[in-house]
Amino acid sequence: MLRLYTKNNCSFCDLMKSKLKNWGYEYEVINIQEDEEAKAFIVLDEGHKTVPQLYYNNINVNRGIDTRDFNQFMLREAMND
């Protein structure tokens, strides 16, 4: 299951949603501004300073990759590891 951590008014979050939709992936959106536990997970537990953060089976698949550069090959590769 893909989980996409986002926040309101985030153009990079919208870009990632668009990419996932165009690639045909289903995913769960988790807004860290509306879910305190999710925010704690992303910020405190995982140490992220930005969103979107995309997870597959509890593994971050876009860590350190600019959303503009993230591509379907990278996602497929992460999901097959």
C-alpha positions in Angstrom: 0.0 0.0 0.0 1.3 3.4 -1.0 0.8 6.2 1.6 1.4 9.8 0.6 2.0 12.3 3.5 1.0 15.8 2.4 -0.2 19.1 3.7 -2.6 21.8 2.5 -1.6 24.2 -0.2 1.5 22.2 -1.2 2.3 22.4 -4.9 4.8 19.6 -4.6 2.2 17.4 -3.0 -0.2 18.1 -5.9 2.6 17.3 -8.3 3.2 13.9 -6.6 -0.6 13.2 -6.6 -0.7 14.0 -10.3 2.2 11.7 -11.1 0.8 8.8 -9.1 -2.6 9.2 -10.8 -1.1 9.4 -14.3 1.0 6.3 -13.5 -2.1 4.4 -12.4 -1.2 3.9 -8.7 -3.8 3.9 -5.9 -2.6 5.5 -2.7 -3.8 6.8 0.6 -3.4 10.5 1.3 -2.5 11.5 4.9 -2.6 15.2 5.6 -0.1 16.0 8.4 -2.0 19.2 9.2 -5.1 17.2 10.0 -3.5 14.2 11.6 -1.3 14.8 14.7 0.0 11.2 14.8 1.0 11.3 11.2 2.8 14.6 11.8 4.6 13.2 14.7 5.6 10.2 12.6 6.9 12.3 9.7 8.6 15.0 11.7 9.7 13.4 14.9 10.1 9.7 14.1 11.4 10.0 10.5 13.0 13.5 10.7 11.5 14.8 7.5 11.4 18.6 7.1 9.2 18.6 3.9 6.3 16.9 2.2 5.3 15.0 0.1 6.7 11.9 1.6 5.7 8.7 -0.2 5.8 5.3 1.7 5.4 1.8 0.4 5.1 -0.9 3.1 6.5 1.5 5.7 9.6 2.4 3.6 10.1 5.9 2.3 10.5 5.7 -1.5 11.2 9.3 -2.3 13.6 10.3 0.5 16.2 12.8 -0.8 14.7 12.9 -4.3 13.2 16.2 -5.6 9.5 15.6 -6.4 10.1 17.0 -9.9 12.8 14.4 -10.5 10.9 11.4 -9.0 9.8 9.1 -11.7 7.9 5.9 -12.3 11.0 3.8 -12.7 12.2 4.9 -9.2 8.9 4.0 -7.7 8.8 0.6 -9.4 12.4 -0.1 -8.3 11.5 0.8 -4.7 8.4 -1.4 -4.7 10.4 -4.4 -6.0 13.1 -4.2 -3.3 
